Amino acid sequence: MLSIRPEEDGKLREVLTELCTESRAKVVFLIDKAGQLISRSDAPAYTSNDITFASLTAGNVAASEALSKLLGDKMLNHAFTETDDEGIYMSLVEQKLILVVIFEKYMSNLGIIRVKLKKFKPFISKIIESIEVKSERERNIGKEINIEEIDIDNLFE
């Protein structure tokens, strides 16, 4: 799971909101494969239970990946679901995260969504990579400290 600071979430939200605006979508989510909501676009007109949506999306992608493997494909890159009025486009980022775009069919279409995703995915990947590098550095900080050298009895005197 990613450990994201508020400033990093701000960058993600900014990119996701710009993607949402340019593609004329209702909302854009970034979800990990475990079903945790990482970030979302600022879309005040769109309300949903984001946590439930994230979990269901991760389950949908996991099932689609399993079906894809049964058919002989190595990996799933994207999936699309639609209702009468809306489309839900799911695309994997670095095979670790799920980028979800929900759009109304009369405002946008799958072609526009895919073109805009191609433009914005590198920015999202770069932010995620930066977050992962920082997290790895932070995990290694504790490994550099030799606890045996610390005199715990005299530490708080």
C-alpha positions in Angstrom: 0.0 0.0 0.0 1.2 3.5 -0.8 1.9 5.9 1.9 0.9 9.3 0.5 1.5 12.7 2.0 -1.0 15.5 1.6 1.2 17.3 -0.9 1.5 14.2 -3.0 -2.2 13.6 -2.9 -2.6 17.3 -4.0 -0.4 16.6 -7.1 -2.4 13.4 -7.9 -5.7 15.2 -7.4 -4.5 18.0 -9.7 -3.6 15.6 -12.5 -6.7 13.5 -12.0 -8.9 16.6 -12.0 -7.3 17.9 -15.2 -7.8 14.4 -16.8 -11.4 14.5 -15.7 -11.9 18.0 -17.2 -10.2 17.4 -20.5 -12.0 14.1 -21.1 -15.3 15.6 -20.0 -15.8 12.7 -17.4 -17.8 12.8 -14.3 -15.0 11.6 -12.0 -11.6 9.8 -12.1 -10.4 7.5 -9.4 -7.0 6.0 -8.7 -7.3 2.7 -6.8 -4.8 0.0 -5.9 -5.4 -3.7 -6.7 -6.3 -4.4 -3.1 -9.3 -2.1 -3.4 -7.9 0.9 -1.5 -8.8 4.4 -2.9 -5.5 6.2 -3.5 -6.9 9.5 -4.8 -9.7 10.9 -6.9 -10.4 14.0 -9.0 -12.2 16.9 -7.5 -15.7 16.3 -8.8 -18.2 18.0 -6.4 -21.2 17.1 -8.6 -20.4 13.4 -8.4 -21.1 11.7 -5.1 -20.8 8.0 -4.4 -19.5 5.7 -1.8 -15.9 5.9 -2.9 -14.7 3.1 -0.6 -17.3 0.6 -1.8 -16.7 1.6 -5.4 -13.0 1.1 -5.0 -13.4 -2.4 -3.6 -15.9 -3.5 -6.2 -13.6 -2.1 -9.0 -10.6 -4.0 -7.7 -12.7 -7.2 -7.6 -13.9 -6.6 -11.1 -10.3 -6.1 -12.4 -9.1 -9.2 -10.5 -11.9 -11.3 -12.1 -11.2 -9.8 -15.5 -7.5 -10.6 -15.1 -8.3 -14.2 -14.2 -10.5 -14.5 -17.3 -7.9 -13.0 -19.4 -5.3 -15.6 -18.2 -7.8 -18.4 -18.9 -8.0 -17.1 -22.5 -4.2 -17.3 -22.8 -3.4 -13.6 -22.4 -0.5 -12.7 -20.1 -2.1 -9.5 -18.6 -5.1 -7.3 -18.7 -4.5 -3.7 -19.7 -8.0 -2.2 -19.6 -11.6 -3.0 -19.2 -14.8 -1.2 -20.1 -18.3 -1.5 -18.6 -21.3 0.5 -19.7 -24.9 1.2 -18.7 -27.5 3.0 -20.8 -26.2 6.4 -19.9 -22.7 6.0 -18.5 -19.4 4.3 -19.2 -16.8 3.1 -16.8 -13.3 2.7 -18.2 -10.6 1.0 -16.1 -7.0 1.0 -17.1 -4.0 -0.4 -15.2 -1.1 1.9 -14.3 2.2 0.0 -14.0 0.2 -3.2 -13.5 -0.2 -2.1 -9.8 -2.9 0.6 -9.8 -6.3 1.0 -11.5 -7.2 4.3 -13.1 -11.0 4.5 -13.4 -12.9 7.1 -15.5 -16.6 7.4 -15.2 -18.3 9.4 -17.9 -21.7 10.1 -19.3 -22.1 8.9 -22.9 -23.7 12.1 -24.1 -20.8 14.2 -22.7 -17.8 12.0 -23.8 -17.0 8.7 -25.4 -14.5 5.9 -25.1 -12.2 7.3 -27.8 -11.8 10.6 -26.0 -11.2 8.8 -22.7 -8.5 6.6 -24.1 -6.7 9.5 -25.9 -6.7 11.6 -22.7 -5.6 8.6 -20.6 -2.6 8.1 -22.9 -1.7 11.8 -22.4 -2.0 11.7 -18.5 -0.8 8.2 -17.6 2.9 9.2 -17.8 2.3 12.1 -15.3 0.5 9.8 -12.9 3.2 7.1 -13.2 5.9 9.7 -12.5 4.1 10.8 -9.3 3.5 7.2 -8.2 7.2 6.4 -8.8 8.3 9.4 -6.7 6.0 8.3 -3.9 7.4 4.7 -4.0 11.0 6.0 -4.0 10.3 8.1 -0.9 8.5 5.2 0.8 11.4 2.9 0.2 13.9 5.4 1.5 11.8 5.8 4.7 11.6 2.1 5.2 15.3 1.8 5.0 15.9 4.5 7.6 15.1 2.2 10.4 17.5 -0.4 9.0 20.4 2.0 9.3 20.0 2.5 13.0 21.8 -0.1 15.2 19.5 -0.5 18.3 22.2 -2.4 20.1 24.4 0.7 20.2 21.7 2.8 21.9 21.8 3.0 25.7 18.1 2.9 26.3 18.4 3.2 30.1 20.1 6.6 29.7 18.2 7.8 26.7 15.5 9.7 28.5 17.5 11.1 31.4 
